[in-house]
Amino acid sequence: MFAEVIQIAWEGVTRNKLRSLLTMLGVIIGVAAVIIMIAVSAGTEATIADRIETLGTNLLFVSMNFTAQGPGAREPGNNSSALTYDDALAIRQSIKNITGVLVERNTSQMVKAGNVSIDGVTIVGTTTDYPAIRELEVASGRFLTAKDQDNTAKVAVLGYSLAQDLFGDSNPVGQKINIGNVKVYVVVSWRKKASSAIPIMMPVCMCRSAWSLSNSHRRGLPG
């Protein structure tokens, strides 16, 4: 019985070759479309998850106020002062069960190493807890320390891409670079896979001292 069914089906296929070909193409295209849609959906989901993980799923951002202009922006007539570095220290000491507190303050400066100059590089003043909060590993050297903060040390942390642009495959740790009108020592470079989008990090106290930045308004508090 089964053999007869196969024989009849085969005769139908050979008798109507064009129709059979079109039917097979329809099935193949339909299956391929479903597979592609699933793959695109999975890829998009993975990208979104990676971005959320990069931001930190257990981070709490603290700012002085939140307006239509964004966090930290001031409403007209609002003369309230921004959060200070001492506020960050107070949060770190008074709140339990947190990994750490980081401060971020941004500026842009020209960076020069030897004959290589790059204009408009983002400089982020931050604090010692950054690697623990962001779960990053260094390629070589050491991260910013409490002593660096207290002494407003002229030291810098290079992102992987900027280190490649300035020094190529050479180890940048211990090298001198000029950031604006300030000469600093490179103390660490990130691993490629761990490198964040921040080209240069420095002690926040040093950034405020060198470029007259106002007090930081942003803190990360992982639970």
VOPAGU-2260 file (C-alpha; in pm, 1 decimal, decimal comma):
REM VOPAGU-2260
SITE   aa  ch    i         X         Y         Z
SITE  MET   A    0       0,0       0,0       0,0
SITE  PHE   A    1     273,2     241,4      96,8
SITE  ALA   A    2     470,5     153,2    -215,4
SITE  GLU   A    3     167,0     230,8    -432,3
SITE  VAL   A    4     126,2     572,7    -267,9
SITE  ILE   A    5     493,7     653,9    -333,6
SITE  GLN   A    6     461,5     539,8    -693,9
SITE  ILE   A    7     150,2     750,4    -757,3
SITE  ALA   A    8     313,6    1054,3    -597,8
SITE  TRP   A    9     627,8    1012,5    -804,9
SITE  GLU   A   10     423,8     982,4   -1125,1
SITE  GLY   A   11     241,6    1303,6   -1033,5
SITE  VAL   A   12     570,4    1484,9    -977,5
SITE  THR   A   13     725,1    1368,3   -1305,0
SITE  ARG   A   14     405,9    1440,2   -1498,5
SITE  ASN   A   15     383,9    1801,4   -1370,3
SITE  LYS   A   16     746,9    1904,0   -1340,6
SITE  LEU   A   17     694,0    2281,4   -1350,5
SITE  ARG   A   18     419,0    2275,4   -1088,3
SITE  SER   A   19     629,6    2046,8    -867,9
SITE  LEU   A   20     930,5    2279,1    -902,9
SITE  LEU   A   21     725,1    2584,7    -809,5
SITE  THR   A   22     578,6    2403,0    -509,2
SITE  MET   A   23     924,8    2305,3    -384,8
SITE  LEU   A   24    1050,5    2662,9    -432,8
SITE  GLY   A   25     756,8    2794,9    -231,7
SITE  VAL   A   26     829,8    2556,3      55,7
SITE  ILE   A   27    1204,6    2631,4      47,8
SITE  ILE   A   28    1152,6    3009,6      39,6
SITE  GLY   A   29     896,7    2992,4     320,6
SITE  VAL   A   30    1120,5    2785,7     546,9
SITE  ALA   A   31    1422,1    3006,3     469,7
SITE  ALA   A   32    1221,1    3321,3     550,1
SITE  VAL   A   33    1116,0    3179,7     887,5
SITE  ILE   A   34    1475,7    3082,2     972,0
SITE  ILE   A   35    1605,2    3428,4     875,8
SITE  MET   A   36    1337,4    3602,7    1083,3
SITE  ILE   A   37    1422,7    3389,5    1387,0
SITE  ALA   A   38    1795,0    3458,0    1340,9
SITE  VAL   A   39    1740,7    3835,2    1308,8
SITE  SER   A   40    1515,9    3836,4    1614,9
SITE  ALA   A   41    1770,3    3641,1    1820,4
SITE  GLY   A   42    2053,0    3869,4    1708,8
SITE  THR   A   43    1856,0    4182,6    1797,0
SITE  GLU   A   44    1766,0    4039,4    2136,7
SITE  ALA   A   45    2132,1    3955,7    2205,8
SITE  THR   A   46    2244,6    4306,3    2102,6
SITE  ILE   A   47    1989,9    4471,3    2331,8
SITE  ALA   A   48    2087,7    4241,9    2619,0
SITE  ASP   A   49    2457,0    4324,0    2567,2
SITE  ARG   A   50    2386,2    4696,4    2572,5
SITE  ILE   A   51    2180,7    4668,0    2889,7
SITE  GLU   A   52    2455,7    4459,0    3049,6
SITE  THR   A   53    2714,4    4718,8    2946,5
SITE  LEU   A   54    2513,9    4991,8    3116,7
SITE  GLY   A   55    2478,7    4773,9    3423,0
SITE  THR   A   56    2165,3    4594,4    3532,9
SITE  ASN   A   57    2224,9    4676,1    3897,6
SITE  LEU   A   58    2330,1    5041,3    3873,3
SITE  LEU   A   59    2154,3    5334,5    4034,3
SITE  PHE   A   60    2230,5    5680,0    3893,3
SITE  VAL   A   61    2199,8    5975,8    4127,8
SITE  SER   A   62    2172,5    6334,3    4002,5
SITE  MET   A   63    2081,3    6666,8    4158,3
SITE  ASN   A   64    1762,2    6700,4    3955,9
SITE  PHE   A   65    1596,9    6564,1    3641,6
SITE  THR   A   66    1438,9    6801,8    3393,1
SITE  ALA   A   67    1318,5    6792,8    3036,3
SITE  GLN   A   68    1677,0    6874,8    2937,3
SITE  GLY   A   69    1804,7    6554,1    3098,9
SITE  PRO   A   70    1959,8    6445,3    3427,0
SITE  GLY   A   71    2157,3    6713,8    3605,3
SITE  ALA   A   72    2021,8    6999,0    3390,3
SITE  ARG   A   73    1890,9    7302,5    3573,4
SITE  GLU   A   74    1550,0    7458,3    3534,4
SITE  PRO   A   75    1547,6    7835,3    3473,8
SITE  GLY   A   76    1578,3    8012,4    3806,1
SITE  ASN   A   77    1706,3    7699,9    3983,4
SITE  ASN   A   78    2032,9    7797,2    4149,9
SITE  SER   A   79    2074,7    7483,9    4358,1
SITE  SER   A   80    2431,1    7357,4    4380,2
SITE  ALA   A   81    2538,9    7029,8    4222,8
SITE  LEU   A   82    2640,7    6719,8    4410,0
SITE  THR   A   83    2999,5    6719,8    4529,7
SITE  TYR   A   84    3275,0    6464,3    4564,0
SITE  ASP   A   85    3212,2    6467,3    4939,8
SITE  ASP   A   86    2852,3    6361,8    4868,1
SITE  ALA   A   87    2984,6    6054,1    4688,3
SITE  LEU   A   88    3205,1    5968,9    4985,4
SITE  ALA   A   89    2910,2    6012,6    5219,3
SITE  ILE   A   90    2695,7    5780,5    5007,8
SITE  ARG   A   91    2973,5    5521,6    5003,5
SITE  GLN   A   92    3008,2    5530,2    5381,9
SITE  SER   A   93    2642,6    5550,7    5481,1
SITE  ILE   A   94    2471,9    5299,1    5249,8
SITE  LYS   A   95    2516,0    4926,8    5309,5
SITE  ASN   A   96    2530,2    4639,3    5058,5
SITE  ILE   A   97    2670,9    4833,4    4763,2
SITE  THR   A   98    2972,9    4736,9    4555,6
SITE  GLY   A   99    3097,4    5092,2    4528,4
SITE  VAL   A  100    3032,3    5449,5    4422,3
SITE  LEU   A  101    3175,4    5609,7    4113,5
SITE  VAL   A  102    3181,5    5972,2    4008,7
SITE  GLU   A  103    3189,1    6081,5    3646,5
SITE  ARG   A  104    3266,9    6423,6    3505,4
SITE  ASN   A  105    3334,1    6479,5    3134,6
SITE  THR   A  106    3540,1    6719,1    2928,6
SITE  SER   A  107    3709,3    6715,1    2586,5
SITE  GLN   A  108    4075,3    6790,3    2524,3
SITE  MET   A  109    4347,3    6741,9    2265,1
SITE  VAL   A  110    4566,5    6440,5    2340,9
SITE  LYS   A  111    4923,4    6414,5    2216,8
SITE  ALA   A  112    5179,0    6134,0    2240,3
SITE  GLY   A  113    5502,0    6190,3    2051,5
SITE  ASN   A  114    5411,5    6304,8    1701,4
SITE  VAL   A  115    5052,0    6180,2    1722,7
SITE  SER   A  116    4782,9    6433,7    1814,4
SITE  ILE   A  117    4409,4    6365,9    1841,9
SITE  ASP   A  118    4167,1    6651,7    1902,5
SITE  GLY   A  119    3835,5    6638,2    2087,6
SITE  VAL   A  120    3910,1    6327,9    2296,6
SITE  THR   A  121    3659,7    6262,5    2574,9
SITE  ILE   A  122    3818,3    6273,1    2920,2
SITE  VAL   A  123    3620,6    6131,2    3211,1
SITE  GLY   A  124    3712,3    6215,2    3567,3
SITE  THR   A  125    3615,8    5921,3    3785,9
SITE  THR   A  126    3697,1    5735,3    4105,5
SITE  THR   A  127    3858,3    5414,3    4224,8
SITE  ASP   A  128    3547,5    5193,0    4220,0
SITE  TYR   A  129    3503,8    5210,7    3841,2
SITE  PRO   A  130    3648,5    4864,2    3751,4
SITE  ALA   A  131    3448,9    4687,8    4024,2
SITE  ILE   A  132    3123,2    4856,7    3928,1
SITE  ARG   A  133    3170,0    4812,7    3553,0
SITE  GLU   A  134    3329,6    4466,7    3591,4
SITE  LEU   A  135    3628,9    4553,0    3371,5
SITE  GLU   A  136    3976,7    4402,6    3364,8
SITE  VAL   A  137    4299,2    4583,2    3284,4
SITE  ALA   A  138    4545,9    4463,4    3021,6
SITE  SER   A  139    4847,9    4598,3    3210,7
SITE  GLY   A  140    4924,4    4840,6    3492,9
SITE  ARG   A  141    4692,1    4940,6    3774,2
SITE  PHE   A  142    4377,0    5149,4    3806,0
SITE  LEU   A  143    4334,2    5480,5    3984,5
SITE  THR   A  144    4388,4    5467,4    4358,7
SITE  ALA   A  145    4262,6    5666,1    4657,9
SITE  LYS   A  146    4610,6    5817,8    4679,7
SITE  ASP   A  147    4576,0    5941,3    4320,9
SITE  GLN   A  148    4251,5    6114,3    4419,1
SITE  ASP   A  149    4393,8    6267,3    4737,5
SITE  ASN   A  150    4707,2    6393,9    4560,8
SITE  THR   A  151    4527,9    6498,9    4238,1
SITE  ALA   A  152    4784,7    6280,3    4062,6
SITE  LYS   A  153    4855,9    6342,1    3695,0
SITE  VAL   A  154    4782,1    5988,0    3582,0
SITE  ALA   A  155    4551,8    5848,6    3315,3
SITE  VAL   A  156    4377,9    5528,0    3210,0
SITE  LEU   A  157    4367,8    5465,5    2834,0
SITE  GLY   A  158    4092,5    5285,6    2648,7
SITE  TYR   A  159    4207,1    5011,7    2411,5
SITE  SER   A  160    4127,2    5197,5    2088,5
SITE  LEU   A  161    4297,6    5520,3    2193,1
SITE  ALA   A  162    4602,8    5328,4    2315,5
SITE  GLN   A  163    4626,5    5167,4    1972,2
SITE  ASP   A  164    4595,5    5505,5    1798,8
SITE  LEU   A  165    4865,9    5665,3    2014,5
SITE  PHE   A  166    5112,2    5380,6    2069,9
SITE  GLY   A  167    5022,0    5103,9    1825,4
SITE  ASP   A  168    5109,1    4762,5    1967,8
SITE  SER   A  169    5353,1    4908,7    2223,4
SITE  ASN   A  170    5264,5    4893,1    2591,9
SITE  PRO   A  171    5143,2    5243,9    2688,6
SITE  VAL   A  172    5187,1    5195,0    3064,5
SITE  GLY   A  173    5454,3    5429,9    3200,0
SITE  GLN   A  174    5447,4    5651,4    2889,9
SITE  LYS   A  175    5386,0    6025,9    2905,7
SITE  ILE   A  176    5104,0    6191,6    2713,9
SITE  ASN   A  177    4981,6    6550,3    2697,2
SITE  ILE   A  178    4612,9    6607,3    2768,9
SITE  GLY   A  179    4540,4    6969,2    2687,4
SITE  ASN   A  180    4816,6    7158,0    2868,1
SITE  VAL   A  181    4868,3    6884,6    3128,8
SITE  LYS   A  182    5138,3    6616,3    3103,1
SITE  VAL   A  183    5032,3    6286,4    3261,5
SITE  TYR   A  184    5159,4    5931,9    3303,2
SITE  VAL   A  185    4965,2    5635,7    3168,3
SITE  VAL   A  186    4908,4    5386,9    3450,8
SITE  VAL   A  187    4679,4    5132,8    3286,9
SITE  SER   A  188    4520,4    5022,6    2960,5
SITE  TRP   A  189    4205,4    4813,7    2925,8
SITE  ARG   A  190    4177,7    4474,1    2763,7
SITE  LYS   A  191    4022,8    4488,4    2416,9
SITE  LYS   A  192    3709,0    4294,9    2510,0
SITE  ALA   A  193    3671,3    4494,0    2832,3
SITE  SER   A  194    3739,5    4837,0    2686,2
SITE  SER   A  195    3454,9    5075,6    2739,4
SITE  ALA   A  196    3362,8    5364,5    2511,1
SITE  ILE   A  197    3561,2    5603,9    2733,5
SITE  PRO   A  198    3895,9    5693,5    2568,6
SITE  ILE   A  199    4064,9    5836,8    2881,3
SITE  MET   A  200    3988,0    5827,2    3253,4
SITE  MET   A  201    4162,4    6034,3    3518,0
SITE  PRO   A  202    4113,5    6109,9    3888,6
SITE  VAL   A  203    3808,0    6332,5    3911,6
SITE  CYS   A  204    3990,4    6569,6    4147,4
SITE  MET   A  205    4266,3    6610,8    3888,1
SITE  CYS   A  206    4013,1    6688,2    3613,8
SITE  ARG   A  207    3843,7    6952,5    3827,5
SITE  SER   A  208    4177,9    7108,3    3916,0
SITE  ALA   A  209    4321,0    7108,4    3562,0
SITE  TRP   A  210    4018,6    7226,2    3367,9
SITE  SER   A  211    3805,7    7404,6    3629,1
SITE  LEU   A  212    3520,8    7158,7    3600,8
SITE  SER   A  213    3222,7    7197,8    3828,5
SITE  ASN   A  214    3143,5    6928,7    4081,8
SITE  SER   A  215    3029,6    6594,3    3946,0
SITE  HIS   A  216    2659,8    6521,6    3935,8
SITE  ARG   A  217    2652,0    6153,4    3853,3
SITE  ARG   A  218    2707,2    5849,9    4075,3
SITE  GLY   A  219    2667,4    5475,9    4015,1
SITE  LEU   A  220    2550,1    5267,0    4306,5
SITE  PRO   A  221    2525,3    4894,9    4229,2
SITE  GLY   A  222    2315,9    4700,6    4469,3
